[in-house]
Amino acid sequence: MPTSSPAIEAAKRRVYLFVGTLASLATLAVWLYALRFDDSSPFNRYGLPAVLLYDLGVTWAIATRRVRPSATEPVTLGVLGLLFCARLLSDVALPDVAAPSSRSASWC
């Protein structure tokens, strides 16, 4: 017995294409903003382009009907988990060297 009907897959395809396009544009905007303002965070420098490629790849695969939208769900969940862990490790293990110190940010 199929777990998803063709109507549900078609609705998912439309929603995932919209969200994938929106996510790609948002990731591109954040990455360009970080580059423009000389953000030295390793995650922003190297992680965001990888996320952008993933977003574009999944959106392209769904748009060209190479994969079913429901097939991307577990993979995307895993990628989001890895993304969260990579960002956390980047912030803890590699603090942002461009961030102003607390002393220079004080009013005194």
Distance bins in CASP14 RR format, pairs under 12 A and 6 or more apart:
PFRMAT RR
TARGET T0000
AUTHOR 0000-0000-0000
RMODE 2
METHOD distances of the structure
MODEL  1
2 8 0 0 0 0 1 0 0 0 0 0 0
2 9 0 0 0 0 1 0 0 0 0 0 0
2 68 0 0 0 0 0 1 0 0 0 0 0
2 70 0 0 0 0 0 1 0 0 0 0 0
3 9 0 0 0 0 0 1 0 0 0 0 0
3 68 0 0 0 0 0 1 0 0 0 0 0
3 70 1 0 0 1 0 0 0 0 0 0 0
3 71 0 0 0 0 0 1 0 0 0 0 0
3 73 0 0 0 0 0 1 0 0 0 0 0
4 10 0 0 0 0 0 1 0 0 0 0 0
4 11 0 0 0 0 1 0 0 0 0 0 0
4 12 1 0 0 1 0 0 0 0 0 0 0
4 13 0 0 0 0 0 1 0 0 0 0 0
4 68 0 0 0 0 1 0 0 0 0 0 0
4 69 0 0 0 0 1 0 0 0 0 0 0
4 70 1 0 1 0 0 0 0 0 0 0 0
4 71 0 0 0 0 0 1 0 0 0 0 0
4 73 0 0 0 0 0 1 0 0 0 0 0
5 11 0 0 0 0 1 0 0 0 0 0 0
5 12 0 0 0 0 0 1 0 0 0 0 0
5 70 0 0 0 0 0 1 0 0 0 0 0
6 12 0 0 0 0 0 1 0 0 0 0 0
6 13 0 0 0 0 0 1 0 0 0 0 0
6 68 0 0 0 0 0 1 0 0 0 0 0
6 69 0 0 0 0 0 1 0 0 0 0 0
6 70 0 0 0 0 0 1 0 0 0 0 0
7 13 0 0 0 0 0 1 0 0 0 0 0
7 14 0 0 0 0 0 1 0 0 0 0 0
8 14 0 0 0 0 0 1 0 0 0 0 0
8 15 0 0 0 0 0 1 0 0 0 0 0
8 16 0 0 0 0 0 1 0 0 0 0 0
8 68 0 0 0 0 0 1 0 0 0 0 0
8 69 0 0 0 0 1 0 0 0 0 0 0
8 70 0 0 0 0 1 0 0 0 0 0 0
9 15 0 0 0 0 0 1 0 0 0 0 0
9 16 0 0 0 0 0 1 0 0 0 0 0
9 62 0 0 0 0 0 1 0 0 0 0 0
9 65 0 0 0 0 0 1 0 0 0 0 0
9 67 0 0 0 0 0 1 0 0 0 0 0
9 68 1 0 0 1 0 0 0 0 0 0 0
9 69 1 0 0 1 0 0 0 0 0 0 0
9 70 1 0 0 1 0 0 0 0 0 0 0
9 71 0 0 0 0 0 1 0 0 0 0 0
9 72 0 0 0 0 0 1 0 0 0 0 0
9 73 0 0 0 0 0 1 0 0 0 0 0
10 16 0 0 0 0 0 1 0 0 0 0 0
10 17 0 0 0 0 0 1 0 0 0 0 0
10 62 0 0 0 0 0 1 0 0 0 0 0
10 65 0 0 0 0 0 1 0 0 0 0 0
10 68 0 0 0 0 0 1 0 0 0 0 0
10 69 0 0 0 0 1 0 0 0 0 0 0
10 70 0 0 0 0 0 1 0 0 0 0 0
11 17 0 0 0 0 0 1 0 0 0 0 0
11 18 0 0 0 0 0 1 0 0 0 0 0
11 69 0 0 0 0 1 0 0 0 0 0 0
11 70 0 0 0 0 0 1 0 0 0 0 0
12 18 0 0 0 0 0 1 0 0 0 0 0
12 19 0 0 0 0 0 1 0 0 0 0 0
12 20 0 0 0 0 0 1 0 0 0 0 0
12 62 0 0 0 0 1 0 0 0 0 0 0
12 67 0 0 0 0 0 1 0 0 0 0 0
12 68 0 0 0 0 1 0 0 0 0 0 0
12 69 1 1 0 0 0 0 0 0 0 0 0
12 70 1 0 0 1 0 0 0 0 0 0 0
12 71 0 0 0 0 0 1 0 0 0 0 0
12 72 0 0 0 0 1 0 0 0 0 0 0
12 73 0 0 0 0 1 0 0 0 0 0 0
13 19 0 0 0 0 0 1 0 0 0 0 0
13 20 0 0 0 0 0 1 0 0 0 0 0
13 58 0 0 0 0 0 1 0 0 0 0 0
13 59 0 0 0 0 0 1 0 0 0 0 0
13 61 0 0 0 0 0 1 0 0 0 0 0
13 62 1 0 1 0 0 0 0 0 0 0 0
13 63 0 0 0 0 1 0 0 0 0 0 0
13 64 0 0 0 0 0 1 0 0 0 0 0
13 65 1 0 0 1 0 0 0 0 0 0 0
13 66 0 0 0 0 0 1 0 0 0 0 0
13 67 0 0 0 0 0 1 0 0 0 0 0
13 68 0 0 0 0 1 0 0 0 0 0 0
13 69 1 0 1 0 0 0 0 0 0 0 0
13 70 0 0 0 0 1 0 0 0 0 0 0
13 71 0 0 0 0 0 1 0 0 0 0 0
13 72 0 0 0 0 0 1 0 0 0 0 0
14 20 0 0 0 0 0 1 0 0 0 0 0
14 21 0 0 0 0 0 1 0 0 0 0 0
14 62 0 0 0 0 1 0 0 0 0 0 0
14 63 0 0 0 0 0 1 0 0 0 0 0
14 69 0 0 0 0 1 0 0 0 0 0 0
15 21 0 0 0 0 0 1 0 0 0 0 0
15 22 0 0 0 0 0 1 0 0 0 0 0
15 23 0 0 0 0 0 1 0 0 0 0 0
15 59 0 0 0 0 0 1 0 0 0 0 0
15 62 0 0 0 0 0 1 0 0 0 0 0
15 69 0 0 0 0 1 0 0 0 0 0 0
15 70 0 0 0 0 0 1 0 0 0 0 0
15 72 0 0 0 0 0 1 0 0 0 0 0
15 73 0 0 0 0 0 1 0 0 0 0 0
16 22 0 0 0 0 0 1 0 0 0 0 0
16 23 0 0 0 0 1 0 0 0 0 0 0
16 24 0 0 0 0 0 1 0 0 0 0 0
16 55 0 0 0 0 0 1 0 0 0 0 0
16 57 0 0 0 0 0 1 0 0 0 0 0
16 58 1 0 0 1 0 0 0 0 0 0 0
16 59 1 0 0 1 0 0 0 0 0 0 0
16 60 0 0 0 0 0 1 0 0 0 0 0
16 61 0 0 0 0 0 1 0 0 0 0 0
16 62 1 0 1 0 0 0 0 0 0 0 0
16 63 0 0 0 0 1 0 0 0 0 0 0
16 65 0 0 0 0 0 1 0 0 0 0 0
16 67 0 0 0 0 0 1 0 0 0 0 0
16 68 0 0 0 0 0 1 0 0 0 0 0
16 69 1 0 1 0 0 0 0 0 0 0 0
16 70 0 0 0 0 1 0 0 0 0 0 0
16 71 0 0 0 0 0 1 0 0 0 0 0
16 72 1 0 0 1 0 0 0 0 0 0 0
16 73 0 0 0 0 1 0 0 0 0 0 0
16 76 0 0 0 0 1 0 0 0 0 0 0
17 23 0 0 0 0 0 1 0 0 0 0 0
17 24 0 0 0 0 0 1 0 0 0 0 0
17 55 0 0 0 0 0 1 0 0 0 0 0
17 56 0 0 0 0 0 1 0 0 0 0 0
17 57 0 0 0 0 0 1 0 0 0 0 0
17 58 0 0 0 0 0 1 0 0 0 0 0
17 59 1 0 0 1 0 0 0 0 0 0 0
17 60 0 0 0 0 1 0 0 0 0 0 0
17 61 0 0 0 0 0 1 0 0 0 0 0
17 62 1 0 1 0 0 0 0 0 0 0 0
17 63 1 0 1 0 0 0 0 0 0 0 0
17 64 0 0 0 0 0 1 0 0 0 0 0
17 65 0 0 0 0 0 1 0 0 0 0 0
17 69 0 0 0 0 1 0 0 0 0 0 0
17 72 0 0 0 0 0 1 0 0 0 0 0
18 24 0 0 0 0 0 1 0 0 0 0 0
18 25 0 0 0 0 0 1 0 0 0 0 0
18 59 0 0 0 0 1 0 0 0 0 0 0
18 62 0 0 0 0 0 1 0 0 0 0 0
18 63 0 0 0 0 0 1 0 0 0 0 0
18 69 0 0 0 0 0 1 0 0 0 0 0
19 25 0 0 0 0 0 1 0 0 0 0 0
19 26 0 0 0 0 0 1 0 0 0 0 0
19 55 0 0 0 0 1 0 0 0 0 0 0
19 58 0 0 0 0 0 1 0 0 0 0 0
19 59 0 0 0 0 1 0 0 0 0 0 0
19 62 0 0 0 0 0 1 0 0 0 0 0
19 69 0 0 0 0 0 1 0 0 0 0 0
19 72 0 0 0 0 0 1 0 0 0 0 0
19 76 0 0 0 0 0 1 0 0 0 0 0
20 26 0 0 0 0 1 0 0 0 0 0 0
20 27 0 0 0 0 1 0 0 0 0 0 0
20 28 0 0 0 0 0 1 0 0 0 0 0
20 51 0 0 0 0 0 1 0 0 0 0 0
20 52 0 0 0 0 0 1 0 0 0 0 0
20 54 0 0 0 0 0 1 0 0 0 0 0
20 55 1 0 1 0 0 0 0 0 0 0 0
20 56 0 0 0 0 1 0 0 0 0 0 0
20 57 0 0 0 0 1 0 0 0 0 0 0
20 58 1 0 0 1 0 0 0 0 0 0 0
20 59 1 0 1 0 0 0 0 0 0 0 0
20 60 0 0 0 0 1 0 0 0 0 0 0
20 61 0 0 0 0 0 1 0 0 0 0 0
20 62 0 0 0 0 1 0 0 0 0 0 0
20 63 0 0 0 0 1 0 0 0 0 0 0
20 69 0 0 0 0 0 1 0 0 0 0 0
20 72 0 0 0 0 0 1 0 0 0 0 0
20 76 0 0 0 0 1 0 0 0 0 0 0
21 27 0 0 0 0 0 1 0 0 0 0 0
21 28 0 0 0 0 0 1 0 0 0 0 0
21 55 0 0 0 0 1 0 0 0 0 0 0
21 56 0 0 0 0 1 0 0 0 0 0 0
21 57 0 0 0 0 0 1 0 0 0 0 0
21 58 0 0 0 0 0 1 0 0 0 0 0
21 59 1 0 0 1 0 0 0 0 0 0 0
21 60 0 0 0 0 0 1 0 0 0 0 0
21 62 0 0 0 0 0 1 0 0 0 0 0
21 63 0 0 0 0 1 0 0 0 0 0 0
22 28 0 0 0 0 0 1 0 0 0 0 0
22 29 0 0 0 0 0 1 0 0 0 0 0
22 55 0 0 0 0 1 0 0 0 0 0 0
22 59 0 0 0 0 1 0 0 0 0 0 0
23 29 0 0 0 0 0 1 0 0 0 0 0
23 30 0 0 0 0 0 1 0 0 0 0 0
23 48 0 0 0 0 0 1 0 0 0 0 0
23 51 0 0 0 0 1 0 0 0 0 0 0
23 52 0 0 0 0 1 0 0 0 0 0 0
23 54 0 0 0 0 1 0 0 0 0 0 0
23 55 1 0 1 0 0 0 0 0 0 0 0
23 56 0 0 0 0 1 0 0 0 0 0 0
23 57 0 0 0 0 0 1 0 0 0 0 0
23 58 0 0 0 0 1 0 0 0 0 0 0
23 59 1 0 0 1 0 0 0 0 0 0 0
23 76 0 0 0 0 0 1 0 0 0 0 0
23 79 0 0 0 0 0 1 0 0 0 0 0
23 80 0 0 0 0 0 1 0 0 0 0 0
23 83 0 0 0 0 0 1 0 0 0 0 0
24 30 0 0 0 0 0 1 0 0 0 0 0
24 31 0 0 0 0 0 1 0 0 0 0 0
24 48 0 0 0 0 0 1 0 0 0 0 0
24 49 0 0 0 0 0 1 0 0 0 0 0
24 51 0 0 0 0 1 0 0 0 0 0 0
24 52 1 0 0 1 0 0 0 0 0 0 0
24 53 0 0 0 0 1 0 0 0 0 0 0
24 54 0 0 0 0 1 0 0 0 0 0 0
24 55 1 0 1 0 0 0 0 0 0 0 0
24 56 1 0 1 0 0 0 0 0 0 0 0
24 57 0 0 0 0 1 0 0 0 0 0 0
24 58 0 0 0 0 1 0 0 0 0 0 0
24 59 1 0 0 1 0 0 0 0 0 0 0
24 60 0 0 0 0 1 0 0 0 0 0 0
24 63 0 0 0 0 0 1 0 0 0 0 0
25 31 0 0 0 0 0 1 0 0 0 0 0
25 32 0 0 0 0 0 1 0 0 0 0 0
25 52 0 0 0 0 1 0 0 0 0 0 0
25 55 0 0 0 0 1 0 0 0 0 0 0
25 56 0 0 0 0 0 1 0 0 0 0 0
25 59 0 0 0 0 0 1 0 0 0 0 0
26 32 0 0 0 0 0 1 0 0 0 0 0
26 33 0 0 0 0 0 1 0 0 0 0 0
26 48 0 0 0 0 0 1 0 0 0 0 0
26 51 0 0 0 0 1 0 0 0 0 0 0
26 52 0 0 0 0 1 0 0 0 0 0 0
26 55 0 0 0 0 1 0 0 0 0 0 0
27 33 0 0 0 0 0 1 0 0 0 0 0
27 34 0 0 0 0 0 1 0 0 0 0 0
27 44 0 0 0 0 0 1 0 0 0 0 0
27 47 0 0 0 0 1 0 0 0 0 0 0
27 48 1 0 1 0 0 0 0 0 0 0 0
27 49 0 0 0 0 1 0 0 0 0 0 0
27 50 0 0 0 0 1 0 0 0 0 0 0
27 51 1 0 1 0 0 0 0 0 0 0 0
27 52 1 0 1 0 0 0 0 0 0 0 0
27 53 0 0 0 0 1 0 0 0 0 0 0
27 54 0 0 0 0 1 0 0 0 0 0 0
27 55 1 0 1 0 0 0 0 0 0 0 0
27 56 0 0 0 0 1 0 0 0 0 0 0
27 59 0 0 0 0 0 1 0 0 0 0 0
27 83 0 0 0 0 0 1 0 0 0 0 0
28 34 0 0 0 0 0 1 0 0 0 0 0
28 35 0 0 0 0 0 1 0 0 0 0 0
28 48 0 0 0 0 1 0 0 0 0 0 0
28 49 0 0 0 0 1 0 0 0 0 0 0
28 51 0 0 0 0 1 0 0 0 0 0 0
28 52 1 0 1 0 0 0 0 0 0 0 0
28 53 0 0 0 0 0 1 0 0 0 0 0
28 55 0 0 0 0 1 0 0 0 0 0 0
28 56 0 0 0 0 1 0 0 0 0 0 0
29 35 0 0 0 0 0 1 0 0 0 0 0
29 36 0 0 0 0 0 1 0 0 0 0 0
29 48 0 0 0 0 0 1 0 0 0 0 0
29 52 0 0 0 0 0 1 0 0 0 0 0
30 36 0 0 0 0 0 1 0 0 0 0 0
30 37 0 0 0 0 0 1 0 0 0 0 0
30 39 0 0 0 0 1 0 0 0 0 0 0
30 41 0 0 0 0 0 1 0 0 0 0 0
30 43 0 0 0 0 0 1 0 0 0 0 0
30 44 1 0 0 1 0 0 0 0 0 0 0
30 45 0 0 0 0 0 1 0 0 0 0 0
30 47 0 0 0 0 0 1 0 0 0 0 0
30 48 1 0 0 1 0 0 0 0 0 0 0
30 49 0 0 0 0 0 1 0 0 0 0 0
30 51 0 0 0 0 1 0 0 0 0 0 0
30 52 0 0 0 0 1 0 0 0 0 0 0
30 55 0 0 0 0 0 1 0 0 0 0 0
30 87 0 0 0 0 0 1 0 0 0 0 0
31 37 0 0 0 0 0 1 0 0 0 0 0
31 39 0 0 0 0 1 0 0 0 0 0 0
31 41 0 0 0 0 0 1 0 0 0 0 0
31 43 0 0 0 0 0 1 0 0 0 0 0
31 44 1 0 0 1 0 0 0 0 0 0 0
31 45 0 0 0 0 1 0 0 0 0 0 0
31 46 0 0 0 0 0 1 0 0 0 0 0
31 47 0 0 0 0 1 0 0 0 0 0 0
31 48 1 0 1 0 0 0 0 0 0 0 0
31 49 1 0 0 1 0 0 0 0 0 0 0
31 50 0 0 0 0 0 1 0 0 0 0 0
31 51 0 0 0 0 1 0 0 0 0 0 0
31 52 1 0 0 1 0 0 0 0 0 0 0
31 53 0 0 0 0 0 1 0 0 0 0 0
31 55 0 0 0 0 0 1 0 0 0 0 0
32 39 0 0 0 0 0 1 0 0 0 0 0
32 44 0 0 0 0 0 1 0 0 0 0 0
32 48 0 0 0 0 1 0 0 0 0 0 0
32 49 0 0 0 0 0 1 0 0 0 0 0
32 52 0 0 0 0 0 1 0 0 0 0 0
33 39 1 0 0 1 0 0 0 0 0 0 0
33 41 0 0 0 0 0 1 0 0 0 0 0
33 44 0 0 0 0 1 0 0 0 0 0 0
33 48 0 0 0 0 1 0 0 0 0 0 0
34 40 0 0 0 0 1 0 0 0 0 0 0
34 41 1 0 0 1 0 0 0 0 0 0 0
34 42 0 0 0 0 0 1 0 0 0 0 0
34 43 0 0 0 0 1 0 0 0 0 0 0
34 44 1 0 1 0 0 0 0 0 0 0 0
34 45 1 0 0 1 0 0 0 0 0 0 0
34 46 0 0 0 0 0 1 0 0 0 0 0
34 47 0 0 0 0 0 1 0 0 0 0 0
34 48 1 0 0 1 0 0 0 0 0 0 0
34 49 0 0 0 0 0 1 0 0 0 0 0
34 52 0 0 0 0 0 1 0 0 0 0 0
34 96 0 0 0 0 0 1 0 0 0 0 0
34 98 0 0 0 0 0 1 0 0 0 0 0
35 41 0 0 0 0 0 1 0 0 0 0 0
35 44 0 0 0 0 1 0 0 0 0 0 0
35 45 1 0 0 1 0 0 0 0 0 0 0
35 46 0 0 0 0 0 1 0 0 0 0 0
35 48 0 0 0 0 1 0 0 0 0 0 0
35 49 0 0 0 0 1 0 0 0 0 0 0
36 44 0 0 0 0 0 1 0 0 0 0 0
37 44 0 0 0 0 0 1 0 0 0 0 0
37 96 0 0 0 0 0 1 0 0 0 0 0
37 98 0 0 0 0 1 0 0 0 0 0 0
37 99 0 0 0 0 0 1 0 0 0 0 0
38 44 0 0 0 0 0 1 0 0 0 0 0
38 45 0 0 0 0 0 1 0 0 0 0 0
38 96 0 0 0 0 0 1 0 0 0 0 0
38 97 0 0 0 0 0 1 0 0 0 0 0
38 98 1 0 0 1 0 0 0 0 0 0 0
38 99 0 0 0 0 0 1 0 0 0 0 0
39 45 1 0 0 1 0 0 0 0 0 0 0
39 46 0 0 0 0 0 1 0 0 0 0 0
39 47 0 0 0 0 0 1 0 0 0 0 0
39 48 0 0 0 0 1 0 0 0 0 0 0
39 90 0 0 0 0 0 1 0 0 0 0 0
39 96 1 0 0 1 0 0 0 0 0 0 0
39 97 0 0 0 0 0 1 0 0 0 0 0
39 98 1 0 0 1 0 0 0 0 0 0 0
39 99 0 0 0 0 1 0 0 0 0 0 0
40 46 0 0 0 0 0 1 0 0 0 0 0
40 90 0 0 0 0 0 1 0 0 0 0 0
40 94 0 0 0 0 1 0 0 0 0 0 0
40 95 0 0 0 0 1 0 0 0 0 0 0
40 96 1 0 0 1 0 0 0 0 0 0 0
40 97 1 0 1 0 0 0 0 0 0 0 0
40 98 1 0 1 0 0 0 0 0 0 0 0
40 99 0 0 0 0 1 0 0 0 0 0 0
41 47 0 0 0 0 1 0 0 0 0 0 0
41 48 0 0 0 0 1 0 0 0 0 0 0
41 86 0 0 0 0 0 1 0 0 0 0 0
41 87 0 0 0 0 1 0 0 0 0 0 0
41 89 0 0 0 0 0 1 0 0 0 0 0
41 90 1 0 0 1 0 0 0 0 0 0 0
41 91 1 0 0 1 0 0 0 0 0 0 0
41 93 0 0 0 0 0 1 0 0 0 0 0
41 94 1 0 0 1 0 0 0 0 0 0 0
41 95 0 0 0 0 1 0 0 0 0 0 0
41 96 1 0 1 0 0 0 0 0 0 0 0
41 97 0 0 0 0 1 0 0 0 0 0 0
41 98 1 0 0 1 0 0 0 0 0 0 0
41 99 0 0 0 0 1 0 0 0 0 0 0
42 48 0 0 0 0 0 1 0 0 0 0 0
42 49 0 0 0 0 0 1 0 0 0 0 0
42 50 0 0 0 0 0 1 0 0 0 0 0
42 86 0 0 0 0 1 0 0 0 0 0 0
42 87 0 0 0 0 0 1 0 0 0 0 0
42 89 0 0 0 0 1 0 0 0 0 0 0
42 90 1 0 1 0 0 0 0 0 0 0 0
42 91 0 0 0 0 1 0 0 0 0 0 0
42 92 0 0 0 0 0 1 0 0 0 0 0
42 93 0 0 0 0 1 0 0 0 0 0 0
42 94 1 0 1 0 0 0 0 0 0 0 0
42 95 0 0 0 0 0 1 0 0 0 0 0
42 96 0 0 0 0 1 0 0 0 0 0 0
42 97 0 0 0 0 1 0 0 0 0 0 0
42 98 0 0 0 0 0 1 0 0 0 0 0
43 49 0 0 0 0 0 1 0 0 0 0 0
43 50 0 0 0 0 1 0 0 0 0 0 0
43 51 0 0 0 0 1 0 0 0 0 0 0
43 82 0 0 0 0 0 1 0 0 0 0 0
43 83 0 0 0 0 1 0 0 0 0 0 0
43 84 0 0 0 0 0 1 0 0 0 0 0
43 85 0 0 0 0 0 1 0 0 0 0 0
43 86 1 0 0 1 0 0 0 0 0 0 0
43 87 1 0 1 0 0 0 0 0 0 0 0
43 88 0 0 0 0 1 0 0 0 0 0 0
43 89 0 0 0 0 1 0 0 0 0 0 0
43 90 1 1 0 0 0 0 0 0 0 0 0
43 91 1 0 0 1 0 0 0 0 0 0 0
43 92 0 0 0 0 0 1 0 0 0 0 0
43 93 0 0 0 0 0 1 0 0 0 0 0
43 94 0 0 0 0 1 0 0 0 0 0 0
43 95 0 0 0 0 0 1 0 0 0 0 0
43 96 0 0 0 0 1 0 0 0 0 0 0
44 50 0 0 0 0 0 1 0 0 0 0 0
44 51 0 0 0 0 0 1 0 0 0 0 0
44 52 0 0 0 0 0 1 0 0 0 0 0
44 86 0 0 0 0 0 1 0 0 0 0 0
44 87 0 0 0 0 1 0 0 0 0 0 0
44 90 0 0 0 0 1 0 0 0 0 0 0
44 91 0 0 0 0 0 1 0 0 0 0 0
44 94 0 0 0 0 0 1 0 0 0 0 0
44 96 0 0 0 0 1 0 0 0 0 0 0
44 98 0 0 0 0 0 1 0 0 0 0 0
45 90 0 0 0 0 1 0 0 0 0 0 0
45 94 0 0 0 0 0 1 0 0 0 0 0
45 96 0 0 0 0 0 1 0 0 0 0 0
45 97 0 0 0 0 0 1 0 0 0 0 0
45 98 0 0 0 0 0 1 0 0 0 0 0
46 52 0 0 0 0 0 1 0 0 0 0 0
46 53 0 0 0 0 0 1 0 0 0 0 0
46 86 0 0 0 0 1 0 0 0 0 0 0
46 87 0 0 0 0 0 1 0 0 0 0 0
46 90 0 0 0 0 1 0 0 0 0 0 0
46 94 0 0 0 0 0 1 0 0 0 0 0
47 53 0 0 0 0 1 0 0 0 0 0 0
47 54 0 0 0 0 1 0 0 0 0 0 0
47 55 0 0 0 0 0 1 0 0 0 0 0
47 79 0 0 0 0 0 1 0 0 0 0 0
47 82 0 0 0 0 0 1 0 0 0 0 0
47 83 0 0 0 0 1 0 0 0 0 0 0
47 86 1 0 0 1 0 0 0 0 0 0 0
47 87 0 0 0 0 1 0 0 0 0 0 0
47 89 0 0 0 0 0 1 0 0 0 0 0
47 90 0 0 0 0 1 0 0 0 0 0 0
48 54 0 0 0 0 0 1 0 0 0 0 0
48 55 0 0 0 0 0 1 0 0 0 0 0
48 83 0 0 0 0 1 0 0 0 0 0 0
48 86 0 0 0 0 0 1 0 0 0 0 0
48 87 0 0 0 0 1 0 0 0 0 0 0
48 90 0 0 0 0 0 1 0 0 0 0 0
49 55 0 0 0 0 0 1 0 0 0 0 0
49 56 0 0 0 0 0 1 0 0 0 0 0
50 56 0 0 0 0 0 1 0 0 0 0 0
50 57 0 0 0 0 0 1 0 0 0 0 0
50 79 0 0 0 0 1 0 0 0 0 0 0
50 82 0 0 0 0 1 0 0 0 0 0 0
50 83 0 0 0 0 1 0 0 0 0 0 0
50 86 0 0 0 0 1 0 0 0 0 0 0
50 87 0 0 0 0 0 1 0 0 0 0 0
51 57 0 0 0 0 0 1 0 0 0 0 0
51 58 0 0 0 0 0 1 0 0 0 0 0
51 76 0 0 0 0 0 1 0 0 0 0 0
51 79 0 0 0 0 1 0 0 0 0 0 0
51 80 0 0 0 0 1 0 0 0 0 0 0
51 81 0 0 0 0 0 1 0 0 0 0 0
51 82 0 0 0 0 0 1 0 0 0 0 0
51 83 1 0 0 1 0 0 0 0 0 0 0
51 84 0 0 0 0 0 1 0 0 0 0 0
51 86 0 0 0 0 1 0 0 0 0 0 0
51 87 0 0 0 0 1 0 0 0 0 0 0
52 58 0 0 0 0 0 1 0 0 0 0 0
52 59 0 0 0 0 0 1 0 0 0 0 0
52 83 0 0 0 0 0 1 0 0 0 0 0
53 59 0 0 0 0 0 1 0 0 0 0 0
53 60 0 0 0 0 0 1 0 0 0 0 0
53 79 0 0 0 0 0 1 0 0 0 0 0
54 60 0 0 0 0 0 1 0 0 0 0 0
54 61 0 0 0 0 0 1 0 0 0 0 0
54 72 0 0 0 0 0 1 0 0 0 0 0
54 75 0 0 0 0 1 0 0 0 0 0 0
54 76 0 0 0 0 1 0 0 0 0 0 0
54 78 0 0 0 0 0 1 0 0 0 0 0
54 79 1 0 1 0 0 0 0 0 0 0 0
54 80 0 0 0 0 1 0 0 0 0 0 0
54 82 0 0 0 0 0 1 0 0 0 0 0
54 83 0 0 0 0 1 0 0 0 0 0 0
55 61 0 0 0 0 0 1 0 0 0 0 0
55 62 0 0 0 0 0 1 0 0 0 0 0
55 72 0 0 0 0 0 1 0 0 0 0 0
55 76 0 0 0 0 1 0 0 0 0 0 0
55 79 0 0 0 0 1 0 0 0 0 0 0
55 80 0 0 0 0 0 1 0 0 0 0 0
55 83 0 0 0 0 0 1 0 0 0 0 0
56 62 0 0 0 0 0 1 0 0 0 0 0
56 63 0 0 0 0 0 1 0 0 0 0 0
57 63 0 0 0 0 1 0 0 0 0 0 0
57 64 0 0 0 0 1 0 0 0 0 0 0
57 66 0 0 0 0 1 0 0 0 0 0 0
57 67 0 0 0 0 1 0 0 0 0 0 0
57 72 0 0 0 0 1 0 0 0 0 0 0
57 75 0 0 0 0 0 1 0 0 0 0 0
57 76 0 0 0 0 0 1 0 0 0 0 0
57 79 0 0 0 0 0 1 0 0 0 0 0
58 64 0 0 0 0 0 1 0 0 0 0 0
58 66 0 0 0 0 0 1 0 0 0 0 0
58 67 0 0 0 0 1 0 0 0 0 0 0
58 68 0 0 0 0 0 1 0 0 0 0 0
58 69 0 0 0 0 1 0 0 0 0 0 0
58 71 0 0 0 0 0 1 0 0 0 0 0
58 72 1 0 1 0 0 0 0 0 0 0 0
58 73 0 0 0 0 0 1 0 0 0 0 0
58 75 1 0 0 1 0 0 0 0 0 0 0
58 76 1 0 0 1 0 0 0 0 0 0 0
58 79 0 0 0 0 1 0 0 0 0 0 0
58 80 0 0 0 0 0 1 0 0 0 0 0
59 66 0 0 0 0 0 1 0 0 0 0 0
59 67 0 0 0 0 0 1 0 0 0 0 0
59 69 0 0 0 0 0 1 0 0 0 0 0
59 72 0 0 0 0 1 0 0 0 0 0 0
59 76 0 0 0 0 0 1 0 0 0 0 0
60 66 1 0 0 1 0 0 0 0 0 0 0
60 67 0 0 0 0 1 0 0 0 0 0 0
60 72 0 0 0 0 0 1 0 0 0 0 0
61 67 1 0 1 0 0 0 0 0 0 0 0
61 68 0 0 0 0 1 0 0 0 0 0 0
61 69 0 0 0 0 1 0 0 0 0 0 0
61 71 0 0 0 0 1 0 0 0 0 0 0
61 72 1 0 0 1 0 0 0 0 0 0 0
61 75 0 0 0 0 0 1 0 0 0 0 0
61 76 0 0 0 0 0 1 0 0 0 0 0
62 68 0 0 0 0 1 0 0 0 0 0 0
62 69 1 0 1 0 0 0 0 0 0 0 0
62 70 0 0 0 0 0 1 0 0 0 0 0
62 71 0 0 0 0 1 0 0 0 0 0 0
62 72 1 0 0 1 0 0 0 0 0 0 0
62 73 0 0 0 0 0 1 0 0 0 0 0
62 75 0 0 0 0 0 1 0 0 0 0 0
62 76 0 0 0 0 0 1 0 0 0 0 0
63 69 0 0 0 0 0 1 0 0 0 0 0
63 72 0 0 0 0 0 1 0 0 0 0 0
65 71 0 0 0 0 0 1 0 0 0 0 0
66 72 0 0 0 0 0 1 0 0 0 0 0
67 73 0 0 0 0 0 1 0 0 0 0 0
67 74 0 0 0 0 0 1 0 0 0 0 0
67 75 0 0 0 0 1 0 0 0 0 0 0
67 76 0 0 0 0 0 1 0 0 0 0 0
68 74 0 0 0 0 0 1 0 0 0 0 0
68 75 0 0 0 0 0 1 0 0 0 0 0
69 75 0 0 0 0 0 1 0 0 0 0 0
69 76 0 0 0 0 0 1 0 0 0 0 0
70 76 0 0 0 0 0 1 0 0 0 0 0
70 77 0 0 0 0 0 1 0 0 0 0 0
72 78 0 0 0 0 0 1 0 0 0 0 0
72 79 0 0 0 0 1 0 0 0 0 0 0
72 80 0 0 0 0 0 1 0 0 0 0 0
73 79 0 0 0 0 0 1 0 0 0 0 0
73 80 0 0 0 0 0 1 0 0 0 0 0
74 80 0 0 0 0 0 1 0 0 0 0 0
74 81 0 0 0 0 0 1 0 0 0 0 0
75 81 0 0 0 0 0 1 0 0 0 0 0
75 82 0 0 0 0 0 1 0 0 0 0 0
76 82 0 0 0 0 0 1 0 0 0 0 0
76 83 0 0 0 0 1 0 0 0 0 0 0
77 83 0 0 0 0 0 1 0 0 0 0 0
77 84 0 0 0 0 0 1 0 0 0 0 0
78 84 0 0 0 0 1 0 0 0 0 0 0
78 85 0 0 0 0 1 0 0 0 0 0 0
78 86 0 0 0 0 0 1 0 0 0 0 0
79 85 0 0 0 0 0 1 0 0 0 0 0
79 86 0 0 0 0 0 1 0 0 0 0 0
80 86 0 0 0 0 0 1 0 0 0 0 0
80 87 0 0 0 0 0 1 0 0 0 0 0
81 87 0 0 0 0 1 0 0 0 0 0 0
81 88 0 0 0 0 1 0 0 0 0 0 0
81 89 0 0 0 0 0 1 0 0 0 0 0
82 88 0 0 0 0 0 1 0 0 0 0 0
82 89 0 0 0 0 0 1 0 0 0 0 0
83 89 0 0 0 0 0 1 0 0 0 0 0
83 90 0 0 0 0 0 1 0 0 0 0 0
84 90 0 0 0 0 0 1 0 0 0 0 0
84 91 0 0 0 0 0 1 0 0 0 0 0
85 91 0 0 0 0 0 1 0 0 0 0 0
85 92 0 0 0 0 0 1 0 0 0 0 0
85 93 0 0 0 0 0 1 0 0 0 0 0
86 92 0 0 0 0 0 1 0 0 0 0 0
86 93 0 0 0 0 0 1 0 0 0 0 0
86 94 0 0 0 0 0 1 0 0 0 0 0
87 93 0 0 0 0 0 1 0 0 0 0 0
87 94 0 0 0 0 0 1 0 0 0 0 0
87 96 0 0 0 0 0 1 0 0 0 0 0
88 94 0 0 0 0 0 1 0 0 0 0 0
89 95 0 0 0 0 0 1 0 0 0 0 0
90 96 0 0 0 0 1 0 0 0 0 0 0
91 99 0 0 0 0 0 1 0 0 0 0 0
95 101 0 0 0 0 0 1 0 0 0 0 0
99 105 0 0 0 0 1 0 0 0 0 0 0
100 106 0 0 0 0 1 0 0 0 0 0 0
102 108 0 0 0 0 0 1 0 0 0 0 0
END
